[in-house]
Amino acid sequence: MKTIPFTILILLTTFLMGSSFSVGKIGLLYASPLLLAALRFILAGLIMAGIVMVLKRPHPSSRENWIRLFTIGAFQTAGVMGCIFMSLRTITASESSILTFTNPLLVVVFSTIFLQTHYKLYQWFGVLLGLIGVMITLGAQIEMKIGIVYGLLSAVFWASSTLLVKIWGSNFDTWVLSAYQMLFGGFLLLLSSFLLEKPFFIFNHNSLFILLWLSMMSSIIQFAVWYYLLQKSDPGKTSAYLFLAPFFGVLSGWVLLNDPLYPSIIAGGLLIIIGIYLVNSNFQRNHSLAKNTLKSD
C-alpha cells in the first residue's frame, strides 16, 4: 500500500479511536453512561448486521460459535465500553484514553500466562515502560477515583477479549464477528443500564449528533478503515501505530474539553505510547529482511 494513502488512513482511524473518549465525555451531558454506550453499539451493530446479511457474509453455523460470539461481545463491547463510559464520569477523557490503551501491554502479560506465547526482550521492555507510565500518570492523583478503576478494568477487558479473538477468531468472518459482537454487547449494556443506573437520554440536535458520530464514525468507519489497513498492509506495521490513539485521546481532551495537561500525564502518557509501539513492533522481522537484502546484494 502506498505511503501517503496509508498515512492518511492510519491517522484517520487512530484519531477516531482516540477522540471518541472526548466525544463520549460530552455525550454524558445528555445521557447516562451505560445507556449512551448501549445506544451507540446497538445502532452500529444493527447497521453492520444488515450489511453483512446483504453481502451474504458467512455466519456461524453452530450454537457453540454463536455462544463464543456472544462471549466476545460481552468482553469487547459490554466490558470495555461500559467501563470506559463509566470512567468518564469521574476522570478526564485524557486519563481514560491513556488507561484504556494500556491493553496491548496487558495482552503480552496475559498471552504469556494463558497461551504460553513467547515475546522478544524489547517487547517486555515496552511493557515495563508502559507500566511505569501508568504509575507516573496515576501518581498525579491525590485520591483514588473510581474512574481510574474503571479505566484500568477497560484495559483488562480489552486484553481478555483480544485473547478470546486469538483463540476463536478463525471460526468467524471478520465483519460478521464485528457486527454481532457489537450488537450483543450493546444489548448487554442496555440491560446493565436498567439494572445499574437510572437511564436517561435527552433528545436534541447535540445528543443525536454525538450518538450518530459515536455509532457511525467512531464505530463503523473506524473499524472498517482499521481492518482495511490490516488486510492491505503488513499487520505488524499497522498495529505499531496504535500508539497514536492515546495521543489523539489526550490531544482531543485538551482541545475539546480543556483537560489539564499535567506534567505527570504528559510524561506517563509518553512512556505508555513508547511501550505500545515497542510491544506492537517487529524489529526482528525487519532485521531479517535487512540481512536478506544485504545477502542478495
BELJOTA-V980342 format. One record per residue. RES is the residue in one letter. PHI is phi in whole degrees, -180 to 180 (none if undefined). D_LAST is the distance of its C-alpha to the last C-alpha in whole Angstrom. Layout:
BEGIN
res & phi & d_last
RES & PHI & D_LAST
RES & PHI & D_LAST
END
This chain:
BEGIN
res & phi & d_last
M & none & 25
K & -65 & 25
T & -64 & 25
I & -66 & 28
P & -60 & 30
F & -60 & 29
T & -62 & 30
I & -62 & 33
L & -70 & 34
I & -68 & 33
L & -66 & 35
L & -64 & 38
T & -70 & 38
T & -73 & 38
F & -64 & 40
L & -65 & 42
M & -61 & 42
G & -71 & 43
S & -72 & 46
S & -62 & 47
F & -67 & 49
S & -69 & 51
V & -63 & 52
G & -64 & 53
K & -61 & 55
I & -64 & 57
G & -62 & 58
L & -70 & 60
L & -71 & 62
Y & -118 & 63
A & -152 & 62
S & -72 & 63
P & -60 & 59
L & -70 & 59
L & -67 & 61
L & -62 & 58
A & -63 & 55
A & -62 & 57
L & -62 & 58
R & -57 & 54
F & -88 & 53
I & -66 & 55
L & -63 & 55
A & -63 & 51
G & -65 & 51
L & -64 & 54
I & -63 & 52
M & -69 & 49
A & -63 & 51
G & -63 & 52
I & -64 & 49
V & -69 & 48
M & -73 & 51
V & -64 & 51
L & -79 & 47
K & 56 & 48
R & -70 & 45
P & -65 & 46
H & -95 & 48
P & -57 & 49
S & -105 & 51
S & -127 & 53
R & -62 & 55
E & -60 & 53
N & -72 & 50
W & -66 & 52
I & -65 & 53
R & -62 & 50
L & -63 & 49
F & -63 & 52
T & -64 & 51
I & -62 & 48
G & -63 & 50
A & -64 & 52
F & -80 & 49
Q & -71 & 47
T & -93 & 50
A & -67 & 53
G & -68 & 52
V & -64 & 49
M & -72 & 51
G & -61 & 54
C & -67 & 53
I & -60 & 51
F & -68 & 54
M & -69 & 57
S & -65 & 55
L & -69 & 55
R & -70 & 59
T & -125 & 59
I & -126 & 55
T & -75 & 53
A & -62 & 51
S & -62 & 48
E & -65 & 49
S & -63 & 49
S & -67 & 46
I & -62 & 44
L & -67 & 46
T & -64 & 45
F & -83 & 41
T & -81 & 41
N & -59 & 41
P & -62 & 37
L & -69 & 38
L & -70 & 41
V & -59 & 39
V & -61 & 37
V & -65 & 40
F & -66 & 42
S & -64 & 39
T & -66 & 38
I & -73 & 42
F & -97 & 43
L & -113 & 40
Q & 54 & 38
T & -76 & 35
H & -105 & 32
Y & -119 & 31
K & -74 & 28
L & -61 & 30
Y & -67 & 29
Q & -70 & 31
W & -67 & 34
F & -64 & 34
G & -63 & 34
V & -61 & 37
L & -62 & 38
L & -60 & 38
G & -64 & 39
L & -67 & 42
I & -62 & 43
G & -61 & 43
V & -63 & 45
M & -63 & 47
I & -67 & 47
T & -61 & 48
L & -75 & 51
G & -64 & 52
A & -77 & 53
Q & -81 & 56
I & -72 & 59
E & -131 & 60
M & -82 & 58
K & -77 & 59
I & -64 & 59
G & -62 & 56
I & -66 & 54
V & -62 & 54
Y & -63 & 54
G & -61 & 50
L & -67 & 49
L & -64 & 51
S & -62 & 49
A & -66 & 45
V & -64 & 47
F & -63 & 48
W & -65 & 44
A & -62 & 42
S & -65 & 45
S & -67 & 44
T & -61 & 40
L & -66 & 41
L & -63 & 43
V & -67 & 41
K & -61 & 38
I & -79 & 41
W & -106 & 43
G & -57 & 40
S & -67 & 39
N & -81 & 43
F & -127 & 43
D & -68 & 41
T & -57 & 40
W & -72 & 42
V & -66 & 45
L & -58 & 45
S & -63 & 44
A & -62 & 48
Y & -81 & 50
Q & -69 & 49
M & -67 & 50
L & -67 & 53
F & -63 & 54
G & -63 & 53
G & -63 & 55
F & -69 & 58
L & -65 & 58
L & -65 & 58
L & -64 & 61
L & -62 & 63
S & -62 & 62
S & -61 & 63
F & -74 & 66
L & -91 & 67
L & -113 & 65
E & -148 & 66
K & -97 & 68
P & -67 & 66
F & -152 & 67
F & -145 & 65
I & -90 & 66
F & -82 & 66
N & -157 & 65
H & -61 & 62
N & -65 & 60
S & -66 & 60
L & -68 & 60
F & -63 & 57
I & -63 & 55
L & -62 & 56
L & -67 & 54
W & -63 & 51
L & -64 & 51
S & -77 & 51
M & -87 & 49
M & -76 & 46
S & -85 & 46
S & -120 & 46
I & -69 & 45
I & -65 & 43
Q & -61 & 41
F & -65 & 41
A & -60 & 40
V & -66 & 37
W & -62 & 36
Y & -75 & 35
Y & -63 & 34
L & -65 & 31
L & -63 & 30
Q & -80 & 30
K & -96 & 28
S & -139 & 25
D & -66 & 24
P & -58 & 27
G & -64 & 26
K & -64 & 25
T & -64 & 28
S & -63 & 30
A & -62 & 29
Y & -83 & 31
L & -60 & 34
F & -62 & 35
L & -71 & 36
A & -63 & 39
P & -65 & 41
F & -62 & 40
F & -68 & 41
G & -63 & 44
V & -68 & 45
L & -63 & 45
S & -69 & 47
G & -63 & 49
W & -69 & 50
V & -75 & 50
L & -85 & 52
L & -120 & 54
N & 57 & 54
D & -60 & 53
P & -67 & 53
L & -100 & 50
Y & -65 & 51
P & -54 & 48
S & -67 & 48
I & -68 & 47
I & -65 & 44
A & -65 & 43
G & -64 & 43
G & -62 & 42
L & -63 & 39
L & -64 & 38
I & -66 & 39
I & -61 & 36
I & -63 & 34
G & -61 & 34
I & -62 & 34
Y & -63 & 31
L & -65 & 30
V & -63 & 31
N & -92 & 30
S & -82 & 26
N & -136 & 23
F & -67 & 21
Q & -63 & 20
R & -64 & 19
N & -64 & 17
H & -64 & 15
S & -66 & 14
L & -64 & 12
A & -63 & 11
K & -65 & 10
N & -65 & 9
T & -66 & 6
L & -63 & 5
K & -65 & 5
S & -69 & 4
D & -75 & 0
END
